[in-house]
Amino acid sequence: MNHFEPRGGQLFCEEVALEEIAREVGTPVYIYSSATLARHYQVFRQALDGEPALAGALIAFAVKANSNLSVLASLARLGAGADTVSEGEIRRALSAGIGPAKIIFSGVGKTAREIAFAIAAGVRQINIESEPELALVAELAEAAGARPSIAIRVNPEVGAGGHAKITTGAVESKFGVSLAEAERLYASAAASPHLDARGLACHIGSQITDLAPLAAAYDRLRGLTLRLRQLGLPVEALDLGGGLGAPYFNSPDPPAPAALAALAARAVEGLDVEVSFEPGRVIAANAGVLIARVLHVHARPDGRRFLVLDGAMNDLMRPALYDSFHDIRPLSPRPGPVRDYDVVGPVCETGDTFARARPLPPLEGGDLVAFMTAGAYGAVMASEYNSRPLVPEVLVSGSSWSLVRGRPSYEEMLARDRLAPWLSAGSITPT
Ligand SMILES: Cc1ncc(COP(=O)(O)O)c(C=O)c1O
């Protein structure tokens, strides 16, 4: 459920007409709903708290899905932690008021600087993804005179997710270590005086709509936990990852958080472990839309009809990157026959195509459209490709709204570049 609904022929976010924001901020623009973020977080929370084995489990929001400080601060106030994959994300989580004890640091390629930063910040847990990384964390911990908590990220060799590029648990994917290697690394971490080997982690993919692969992965994690304990090694924490899908309208409805919680509860039954989850998409996707304006309709003699928007692949990359589907809705639909449009942006790439032959009501230059379910993996992936200023973000709460990331001016965009000394300003004469 989300709080983007038509009212009196116009699309609203909570109590605000999206058109009002588009008029004042300009387009393209991302708009997030606080009530939807809160609702999704609470549904997840209640699902976990409904299972005694998971009551109080940490929900570490995957910052990669949406890292806007106001989004993170909204979730922090509800009690969320953060799953982070870079120093920048740790800094964002801390700035948003998420305490270090609720921050997990994951990722296959952490730099020494990033690890040292995480250790100094005192994050809850560093998820180790390889043997060289384990050695580096131990070395940096010793240098810092600290004893960080670590978990070994296991690749359970079970792939899942809506697209090959968002599958992380398959044998060929770069994430984590095999079950056998995990056993060896865990023993080595537990033997290190510089590390507090606390647990295991796993995340097998994103946009999961079928729980069977997760059940298999959790089963393997449980088996490994029992084997490690038989070896006398303490396993106190299990990080069960994220991955639950969001409804994008073109795929089966994903399972509810309660179904995931029931599965997880069975997996940890009797283990007496501290559990954490790292959901991103299921919390943020439906809590955001991207609004773009129609520049014009380009009708070709062959019957093809291009809907050319001012929003492009640099603002919302998912269709170009993952062939992903976003429902597209006019903000104020006109009456008339539905026709097929190829929905494209102005970027100089054929890949800048949001949809082919998408049935839509009549649209004209100047109309506004919303890309639904764009709150996760949307603005975070935006770039300035084609020298298009970074897309702004707005957060709505009831009848209030606020610009939570502004659109840079062209001057600001250009000011980030520097002319090499031998090309100094005075030496450039327009030709
Ligand atoms: C380690 C890790 N945790 C959490 C997530 C969040 O996944 P999702 O947004 O599908 O819940 C990802 C995404 O790939 C991930 O790699």
The ligand as a Tripos MOL2 file, in Angstrom:
@<TRIPOS>MOLECULE
LIG
   16    16     1     0     0
SMALL
NO_CHARGES

@<TRIPOS>ATOM
      1 C1         24.3190   -6.8810    1.1870 C.3       1 LIG1
      2 C2         23.0100   -6.3270    0.7550 C.ar      1 LIG1
      3 N1         22.0990   -6.0730    1.7000 N.ar      1 LIG1
      4 C3         20.9020   -5.5470    1.3870 C.ar      1 LIG1
      5 C4         20.5480   -5.2550    0.0790 C.ar      1 LIG1
      6 C5         19.2120   -4.6590   -0.1800 C.3       1 LIG1
      7 O1         18.4180   -5.4370   -0.9980 O.3       1 LIG1
      8 P1         16.9090   -5.0470   -1.2590 P.3       1 LIG1
      9 O2         16.8680   -3.5890   -1.6020 O.co2     1 LIG1
     10 O3         16.4810   -5.8960   -2.3820 O.co2     1 LIG1
     11 O4         16.1310   -5.3240   -0.0080 O.co2     1 LIG1
     12 C6         21.4670   -5.5320   -0.9520 C.ar      1 LIG1
     13 C7         21.1140   -5.2790   -2.3520 C.2       1 LIG1
     14 O5         21.6130   -5.8390   -3.2820 O.2       1 LIG1
     15 C8         22.7340   -6.0940   -0.5910 C.ar      1 LIG1
     16 O6         23.6410   -6.3890   -1.5280 O.3       1 LIG1
@<TRIPOS>BOND
     1     1     2 1
     2     2     3 ar
     3     2    15 ar
     4     3     4 ar
     5     4     5 ar
     6     5     6 1
     7     5    12 ar
     8     6     7 1
     9     7     8 1
    10     8     9 2
    11     8    10 1
    12     8    11 1
    13    12    13 1
    14    12    15 ar
    15    13    14 2
    16    15    16 1
@<TRIPOS>SUBSTRUCTURE
     1 LIG1         1 GROUP 0 **** ****
